[in-house]
């Protein structure tokens, strides 16, 4: 993009998006802008606005790149400043959200450790109970009722295991 200066005083012209005229900030001289250039400035500005509407870090970074290419336009400078502020806010929000995640992960790790310990105690108790029942069954000191209950529960466990495997293979 060409660097625009006032032909009368050499000052900086204030270009408005959507118009084909610029007014010099120093002397007030009104000058005409090439309509193609004015349209190109407007398209870059509108593209930056669309990127900002994505409300994402990537969208604001893209908008900043586009606004930098027309930084000689006062309107683009103001939008650039707003865009930078919003980008900083989004980045700070992302950082803030990630901080509690670390604390949450610590709690989850502790909870997993407790569940693992409980599971190990339960498995040890179940194994001890099975060994006790088998020893009593082998020695013949297990009552007829207890023997019946153990056999029924073992059969039920086998049936449920088989049904679970069948259900998983059908999915």
N, C-alpha and C positions, 0 to 999 in steps of 0.2 A: 504494500500500500504506500502511496506517495505521502510524504510529509507535507501537510498543508500549512501554508503561511499566508498572511494577509499581503496582497500586492501593494497596498498603500503604505503600511507602517511596519510590516514584517512580523506582526503579532500573531497570536494563535487564534484561528477562527473556531467558533463554537458551532459544531455541526449537530443538528438535531436529527435523530433517526426518523425516517419516513418523509423527510423534506429534501428538496433539491437546493436549499440555500444554507449558507453559513453566515454568522455574524461575528466580526472580529471582536475579541474581548477587550482590545486596547482602544481602537478608534471607532468602533461601531459600524464599520464598513460592511455592507451586505454584498456577498458574492455568490455566484451561481456555482453549483457542483454538477459535474457530469452525471446525468441521470443513471447511467450504468453503474458508476461508482456508488451513488446514493443507494441504489437497489442492492448492490453487493454488501454495503455496510448494514443495511436493514436485514438482509438474509442472515448474515453472520450473527447479528444481535438476536434475531428470532430463534436461530439454532441454539444459541447459548441459553436463551430462556427455556426452550424445550428440554435441554439437558438438565437445567436446574429443577424442572418439574419432576424429574425422576426421584428427587429427594434422596439421593444416595451419594456416597463419597465419590464414586466414579463419575456420576453425573455432574457434580460440582467441579471436579477436577477438569473435566472436558469443557465445561462452561468457562472456567478460568482461562484455559488455553485459547478458546475462541475470542474471549473478550480482550485478551492480551493483543490479539492481532488488530484490534480497532481501539487501542488504548488512547489514541489521540482524540477520541470523541468523549466529551464530558459525561454523557449519559452512560456510556460503557464503563467509565471509571467508577461512577457511583454504584452501578450494578456489580462491578468487580469487587468493590469493598464489601457489599452485602453478601456476595457469594463467598468470599473468604471467611467472613464471620460465620455464616451458616455451615461451611465446611469444618471450621474449628469446633463448632457446637456438636456436629455429628460425630467427629472423631473423639471428642471428650465423652460423649454419650456411649460410644462403643467401648472406650476404655473403662468407663464406670460399670458397664454391664459385664465386662470380662472379669472384673475384680471379685464380685460376689460368686462367680463361677468357681473360683479357686477355693473359697470357703466351702461351697457346696460340695466340691469334689472331696475335700478333707472329711466332711461329715459322711459322705457316701462311703468312703474308704473305711471309716471307723465302723459304720453300720455293717458293711460287708464282713469285716473281721469278727464282729459279734455273731453274725449269722453263721459264719464258718465254724466258730467255736461251738455253737449250739448244735449244728449239724454233726460235728465230730462226736460230741457227747452222746447224741441220740444214736448214731451208728454204733458206737462202742457199747451202749446199753443194749441195743437190739442184738448185736453179735453175742454178747454175754448171755442174753436170754435164750438165744437159739442154742448155744453150746450147752447151757444148763438143761434145756428141754431134751436135747438129743441124748445127753448123758443119762438123764432119768428114764428116757424111753429105752435105751440100751440095757440099763440095769433092771428094768421092769418095775421101777418104783413110781411110775407115773400112773395116776388113776385112769380108769376107763373114760370118764367124762373129759378129763384134761387131754387125753390122747385123741378123742373124737374132735374136740375143739381145735387142736393143733392141726390135724389132718384137714378139717374143713377150711381153716384159715389159709393153709398152704395151697389147697386147691383153688380157693378164691383168688389168691395172689397170682397164681399161674394163669387163670382165666382172664383176670383184669390185664395182666401184662400182654397176653396174646391179643386181646381186644384193642389195646392201645397201639400195638405194632401194626395191626390190620388197619386201624383208623389212619395212622400216619402214612402208610403205604398208599392209601386211597387218595390222599391229598396231593 
